[in-house]
Amino acid sequence: MFSRRMFMALVALLVFASPSFAGSGGAKKDATIIVRNDKAVPIAVFVGQTAVANAQGLPPAPTQAQIEAAGGVIVNPGNELNTKVVAGTIPVLASDMVNNALINVTIGKAKTLRYAFTNGNVFVAY
């Protein structure tokens, strides 16, 4: 039979299993920096303090493996690199192995900022 103790156990189970009780505060959405390659050649993109610092130690004509080991990503012409970051000021470096551009991007939580590395060897927000 259905006792008072069983009823209380069911009520407690429903209360603790409800979505509003579990994890109040919601999920924190990461910020995103998007870098698009507007050049006719592949570029290497480094996002973040560590990756940019590692990039400065690369040889003049690094291999793809060396770029990736330093924390970089090769982005082909017309393609984009989407990188999740923690809100704050983030350095971003792009290079076509001849020309480099470095910017410091200040971004807030859950924001997305877009930059294109252009033929003029500069970053342009879009």
C-alpha positions in Angstrom: 0.0 0.0 0.0 1.0 3.6 -0.4 2.3 4.9 2.9 3.2 8.4 4.0 6.9 7.5 4.0 6.7 6.4 0.4 4.9 9.6 -0.6 7.6 11.8 1.1 10.3 9.8 -0.7 8.7 10.4 -4.0 8.2 14.1 -3.3 11.9 14.4 -2.3 13.0 12.6 -5.5 10.9 14.9 -7.7 12.3 18.0 -6.0 15.9 17.0 -6.2 15.6 15.8 -9.8 14.1 19.0 -11.1 16.2 21.0 -13.5 15.8 24.2 -11.5 17.3 22.7 -8.4 20.3 21.2 -10.1 23.2 23.5 -11.0 21.7 26.9 -10.5 23.6 29.7 -12.2 23.5 28.2 -15.7 26.3 27.4 -18.1 29.0 29.9 -18.8 29.4 30.4 -22.5 33.0 30.8 -23.8 34.1 33.7 -25.9 35.1 33.0 -29.5 37.7 34.6 -31.7 37.3 33.9 -35.4 40.2 34.6 -37.8 39.5 34.4 -41.5 42.3 34.1 -44.2 41.6 36.7 -46.9 45.0 36.0 -48.6 45.7 33.8 -51.6 48.1 31.6 -49.6 47.8 29.5 -46.4 48.5 31.4 -43.1 49.5 30.2 -39.6 47.4 31.5 -36.8 48.4 31.6 -33.1 45.8 32.5 -30.5 46.8 33.0 -26.8 49.8 34.1 -24.9 51.5 30.7 -24.9 51.0 30.0 -28.6 52.2 33.5 -29.6 55.3 33.2 -27.4 56.0 29.8 -28.9 55.6 31.1 -32.4 58.3 33.7 -31.9 60.8 30.8 -31.3 60.0 29.1 -34.7 62.6 28.9 -37.5 62.1 31.3 -40.5 60.4 28.6 -42.6 58.7 26.2 -40.1 57.0 23.0 -41.1 53.3 22.4 -40.4 54.3 20.0 -37.6 56.5 22.7 -36.0 53.6 25.3 -36.3 51.1 22.8 -34.7 53.6 21.9 -32.0 53.9 25.6 -31.1 50.1 25.9 -30.8 49.4 27.3 -34.2 46.9 26.3 -36.9 47.2 26.4 -40.7 44.3 28.2 -42.2 43.8 27.9 -46.0 42.6 30.8 -48.2 39.0 31.7 -47.6 38.7 29.5 -44.5 38.2 30.5 -40.9 39.6 29.4 -37.5 37.2 29.5 -34.6 38.9 29.5 -31.2 37.2 29.4 -27.9 38.9 31.6 -25.3 38.5 32.8 -21.8 37.2 36.4 -21.6 40.0 39.0 -21.3 42.8 40.3 -23.6 44.1 37.7 -25.9 47.0 38.1 -28.3 46.4 36.8 -31.9 49.3 36.4 -34.4 48.9 35.5 -38.1 51.7 34.9 -40.6 52.0 33.9 -44.2 55.7 33.0 -43.5 56.8 36.3 -44.9 54.6 38.9 -43.2 53.2 38.8 -39.7 50.5 40.7 -37.9 49.9 40.8 -34.1 46.8 42.2 -32.4 45.6 42.1 -28.8 41.9 41.3 -28.7 39.8 42.3 -25.6 36.7 40.1 -25.5 33.9 39.5 -22.9 32.1 36.4 -21.9 29.9 34.8 -24.5 31.1 37.3 -27.2 32.3 36.5 -30.6 34.8 38.8 -32.5 35.8 38.3 -36.1 39.0 39.4 -37.8 40.3 38.8 -41.3 44.0 38.7 -42.1 44.1 40.6 -45.4 46.5 41.0 -48.4 47.7 44.2 -46.7 49.1 42.0 -43.9 46.8 43.5 -41.3 43.8 42.3 -39.3 40.4 43.9 -40.2 37.4 43.4 -38.0 34.3 42.2 -39.9 
